[in-house]
């Protein structure tokens, strides 16, 4: 059932970016992506890898599996 992976079923790992007026302003101004990401991170954005690592801490999956699916 696991096709040799050791895993069955699926669980979502998600990247969360909550739009804020400050982020919207940077996008409207066509600011460099690095500035947008920097502000988003300061405002609490989490990446798929970070969400995945939280699931590793919870014992849901392994870090190798998270790296496999997030490093494309």
ZICORKA-V977273 format. One record per residue. RES is the residue in three letters. PHI is phi in whole degrees, 0 to 359 (NA if undefined). PSI is psi as a letter, one per 40 degrees, with the letter a starting at -180 (none if undefined). OMEGA is omega in whole degrees, -180 to 180 (* if undefined). Layout:
# ZICORKA-V977273
{{RES	PHI	PSI	OMEGA} {RES	PHI	PSI	OMEGA}}
This chain:
# ZICORKA-V977273
{{UNK	NA	d	-177} {UNK	268	e	-180} {UNK	56	f	177} {UNK	80	e	-178} {UNK	270	d	-175} {UNK	88	e	-179} {UNK	237	i	170} {UNK	234	i	-179} {UNK	75	a	-179} {UNK	223	i	173} {UNK	221	i	-178} {UNK	280	h	164} {UNK	242	h	-170} {UNK	232	i	172} {UNK	253	h	-175} {UNK	241	h	176} {UNK	230	h	178} {UNK	270	h	179} {UNK	293	h	177} {UNK	233	i	177} {UNK	303	d	-180} {UNK	295	d	178} {UNK	293	d	179} {UNK	300	d	179} {UNK	296	d	178} {UNK	297	d	179} {UNK	296	d	179} {UNK	300	d	179} {UNK	283	e	-177} {UNK	56	f	178} {UNK	295	i	177} {UNK	302	i	-180} {UNK	305	d	-180} {UNK	300	d	178} {UNK	292	d	180} {UNK	296	d	179} {UNK	297	d	180} {UNK	302	d	179} {UNK	294	d	180} {UNK	301	d	179} {UNK	296	d	179} {UNK	297	d	-179} {UNK	269	e	172} {UNK	105	e	178} {UNK	301	h	175} {UNK	243	i	-179} {UNK	268	i	177} {UNK	300	d	-180} {UNK	297	d	178} {UNK	296	d	178} {UNK	298	d	178} {UNK	297	d	180} {UNK	295	d	174} {UNK	296	d	178} {UNK	291	d	173} {UNK	297	d	179} {UNK	300	d	180} {UNK	280	e	180} {UNK	81	e	-177} {UNK	280	d	-176} {UNK	208	a	179} {UNK	245	i	178} {UNK	294	d	177} {UNK	297	d	178} {UNK	293	d	178} {UNK	297	d	179} {UNK	299	d	-179} {UNK	299	d	-175} {UNK	270	e	-180} {UNK	257	e	-179} {UNK	259	g	-178} {UNK	258	none	*}}
